[in-house]
Amino acid sequence: MFDSLTCDSGFGFGLAKRLDSLGFTVFAGCLLADSGGEGSKKIRAECSSRLNTIIYIQIDVTDDGQVKAAVRQVENSLPTESEGLYALVNNAVVWQPGEIEWVSIAAYRHVMEVNTFGTVRVTKAFLPLITSM
């Protein structure tokens, strides 16, 4: 079992497609699923029926409620014979280029919220579902 929580583009998108092609069951969450983001549309169109795209909720790693809802949805969607998730790929990331004097503190806070606290938030939330195979 494999779970990836950010598949809108880039690494998460490519890895979800590759693991799906290898026969893994993939739970792919997209930040822009609620607003019809291109990533969620494209991944559903290009992958097999084994791939489960969480399309009913927007997964924002900075939002405790959305992360908890994603955990519930994955937990409820696991096959009955499953012992849990084999892995979690937690790859949401943002960056803020610019000279330090020109970038606001709010922008730096957002980078920390996504890149640091988002990673911790998602990992802690999904830890109980990860098996020790």
N, C-alpha and C positions, 0 to 999 in steps of 0.2 A: 504494500500500500504506500502511496506517496501523496503528500499534500503540498501544494504550493499556494500561497495566499496573495501573490501579486503577479498576475499574468497579462497585464494590459499590453506590455511590449518588452523588448529586450530579452534579458537573460531568463526571466520567469516564463515568458511566452515561448521561447525556444526550448527550454527544458521541459515544459509541460507537453509540448508537441512531441519531443523526442521520447520521453518516457511513455507517452500514450502509444507511440509507434512500436515500442518494445513490449507492450502488453500490460503495463502497469495501470492500475486504476488511479486516476488523477482527480483530485478535487482542486479546481482552479478558481480562485477568487480574483475579481477585477475591481479596482478602485472605482471605475466609471460604469459599473454594471447597471446601476439604476438609471443613469442618464443615457443609456444606449451607446456606451463607449465603443469605439472601433475594435479595441482589443478583445472585449467579450464577444462581439459578433464574429470576429475573424477566428478566434480559437474554437468556437462552436462549429463553424463552417469547415474547418480544416482537420478536425480530430475525429476519432471514432466515437461510437456510442458509449464506450467505457468511460470517456472523460465526462466528469460531472462538473459543470460550471455553475458556481453559486450565482444565480442570476436574480434571486429574489431580494437580495440585500446588497447594499454597497459596502465594500469592506475597506474601511479607512482605519489604518493601524493606529491612528491617534485617538480613536473613539472607543472607549471601553465597551459601550453597548453594542456597537457593530461587531467588535471582536467576539464578544460573548455570543451574539447571535450566529456568527459564523461557526463557532465551536459547536453549538447546538445543531446547526444544520448538517455539519459534517458527521457528528455523532449519530444523528438520526438517519443518515444516508449510508453508513457503513454496511457492507454485506453482512448477513447474519453469521456466516462462518468466519468472519474477520475477528482477529484479536485486537485490532486497532490500527493505527497508522504506523507505517514502516519508517517514515521520515517526514520532516517538516522543512520546507525551503522557505526561509523568511527573508525575502530579498527586496522589500520596499526601500527605496532610497530617493532622496532629493538632494540637490546641491544648490548652493547660492554663490555664483561667481561675483566678483566685484571687489573693489578696494574697501578695506575695513571701514574707512570713514564714510563711505557712501551707502553701506548696507545697514539696514535698521536692525535693532536688537530683536524686533519681532520676527524678522526673516531668519536670524540665527536661532531663535527659539523654535521656529517651525522645523528647521533642519535637525535640531536635537530631538524634537518630539517624534519625528518620523524615523530618523536613522538610529537613534539610541533607545529612547523610551518605547517607540513602536516595536522594535525588535524584542525588547524585554517583555512588553505587554503580550504580544502574540505568542512568544515562546512559553511564558508562564501559563497562558490560557490553554494551549494545546498539549502541554506536557502530560496531563493525565491520559490522553488518547494515544500516546506513542508507546509502542510495544518494545520489549527488550529482546526480541527475537534473537 
